[in-house]
Amino acid sequence: MAEEILIIGGGFAGLTAGVALAEAGRRVRLIEQKPYLGGRARSFDYAPTNSVVDNGQHIFMGCYHDTLRFLKSIGTQDRIRFQPRLSVTFLDTKVGKTSLVCPRLPATWHLLAGVLRSDSFSVSEKLQVLRLGRALRTRGGGRPPDFERLTVDEWMERLGQSARLRRNFWDLLCIAALNEDPQIAAAAVFEPVLRLALFNAADDSRIGLASQGLSACYTEAAAAFIRARQGSVETARDVTAFQLAAEGNAASPEVKGIQSADGSVIEANTVISSVPPFQLVRLLPKEVIARFFPGLPSMRPAPIISLNLWFDREVTDLEFAGLRGATIQWLFNKGKILADGGHYVSLVISGAHDHIQREKDELVSLALAELRQFLPAAQDARLVHSLIIKERFATVSPTAEAVRARPAATTPVRGLFLAGDWTRTGLPATIESAVKSGYTAAAEVLKAG
Ligand SMILES: Cc1cc2nc3c(=O)[nH]c(=O)nc-3n(C[C@H](O)[C@H](O)[C@H](O)COP(=O)(O)OP(=O)(O)OC[C@H]3O[C@@H](n4cnc5c(N)ncnc54)[C@H](O)[C@@H]3O)c2cc1C
């Protein structure tokens, strides 16, 4: 029988690698530290309100081709419900409700027509968006010579996007896709978002939302897929170190297995690590990190805060909306998104560096105050319950330095492969990046024989 391949981590990246290898006839053993699968994209049953709660609202996009392929392989693609066309509502305390709805036209006419017809932009802002679209389609793709050093904000300014348009539109998009302030995030990670999600096919621009809890969309189906092909999936096993031949001092170290917290050792010549960089630095010897992955220790996390509020009545009939000029950036009406979701809304603060230390009560007060400014129906509604989820390590902050430090799937450590949303996928740290990295790591393992 073929040699067993160890995969560490049971989030989107690890499960994708496991499914791809199992599909190719390889025997997989996946090990996850937590008692549950799903990593940073998971859900749980929440007894106080009898709800299914995600660790944070996740959006999928039509351009998540690898994710859709993965979900199709495990038979759950119907659990993500896509809009027929890109349609986004913005709420603004001064101008009220506006929207961007893109008709089903060939790319990039869908976006151009949507922007021209939208009441979200002034005439001059519409021209600025058209100018940006044109720049992206030129030979240089709108990238100046110093592009790799630019932040999103600097790049948008160079592309003639006014401060108001940046604040009201591009910033909301940037923070949703990159989980970072546009004045910090690297332009190089925003460019593929624009190209793939906005200025490509109309279907790719559509937004998809899970119609069930996130975990139900993939974790058990992926584990069952692996188990049905002679593989195994273990939870609640904490890997404490990768075992290397010659302890990393050799010119070319080689992986020999892993050690777990219960003291046991599992031998393997092929290991895919899908753990985030903050964990990976602890699993490899310091010398190996310093020599082969020197950029890793400088990677910093960017937090996300999810504010889940349950009311005594419906506060909006919108499914989701971007909030302009507020601390909360996006509002999701779980009552509409989930079948039988109740009067439940989930509010998101991404790139939440300035708010992560705030007390939960303070965050609830902030959420209520902001919601009442945007939604008249929230003014008389009584808050029945709240749940604040702080994900301090939501993603790697995509600074230009961090982007340069992203490692490839193959490593100088023989037999060790890397996956995870933070690795060098060319995409921001999203589900699609995680899934793409899983497929890439699996392909490299198969190539290695
Ligand atoms: C609140 C929030 C909102 C988000 N919103 C979106 C969104 O709208 N759209 C989008 O596309 N993306 C979104 N993301 C990002 C998305 O969740 C991640 O990109 C994706 O889940 C990362 O998957 P991964 O497999 O690379 O990593 P992870 O999910 O982190 O998986 C790594 C796994 O490794 C395990 N592990 C770690 N150390 C060990 C160890 N020592 N031994 C064994 N196992 C270990 C962890 O427990 C974890 O399960 C969001 C993230 C958060 C937190």
The ligand as a Gaussian input file, in Angstrom:
#p B3LYP/6-31G(d) Opt

LIG

0 1
 C      -14.105000      36.184000      11.361000
 C      -13.563000      35.814000       9.996000
 C      -14.223000      36.229000       8.853000
 C      -13.743000      35.869000       7.596000
 N      -14.426000      36.247000       6.475000
 C      -14.071000      35.741000       5.289000
 C      -14.886000      35.976000       4.135000
 O      -15.902000      36.666000       4.187000
 N      -14.517000      35.386000       2.952000
 C      -13.400000      34.624000       2.847000
 O      -13.139000      34.087000       1.766000
 N      -12.574000      34.423000       3.928000
 C      -12.899000      34.954000       5.123000
 N      -12.104000      34.720000       6.220000
 C      -10.828000      34.013000       6.049000
 C      -11.028000      32.488000       6.025000
 O      -11.731000      32.065000       7.157000
 C       -9.648000      31.850000       6.022000
 O       -8.929000      32.353000       4.922000
 C       -9.684000      30.330000       5.907000
 O      -10.630000      29.777000       6.776000
 C       -8.285000      29.809000       6.246000
 O       -8.255000      28.412000       6.123000
 P       -6.892000      27.639000       6.401000
 O       -7.194000      26.194000       6.248000
 O       -5.801000      28.238000       5.598000
 O       -6.516000      27.960000       7.919000
 P       -7.275000      27.558000       9.270000
 O       -8.736000      27.599000       9.063000
 O       -6.689000      28.401000      10.347000
 O       -6.858000      26.040000       9.500000
 C       -5.687000      25.654000      10.167000
 C       -6.026000      24.532000      11.113000
 O       -4.820000      24.062000      11.718000
 C       -5.124000      23.730000      13.033000
 N       -3.860000      23.732000      13.807000
 C       -3.123000      24.800000      14.159000
 N       -2.046000      24.408000      14.874000
 C       -2.116000      23.054000      14.947000
 C       -1.307000      22.079000      15.575000
 N       -0.202000      22.422000      16.244000
 N       -1.662000      20.771000      15.482000
 C       -2.788000      20.409000      14.779000
 N       -3.588000      21.307000      14.172000
 C       -3.260000      22.613000      14.269000
 C       -6.084000      24.810000      13.485000
 O       -6.813000      24.436000      14.639000
 C       -6.948000      24.953000      12.236000
 O       -8.085000      24.127000      12.281000
 C      -12.536000      35.112000       7.488000
 C      -11.855000      34.724000       8.650000
 C      -12.358000      35.057000       9.885000
 C      -11.619000      34.616000      11.122000

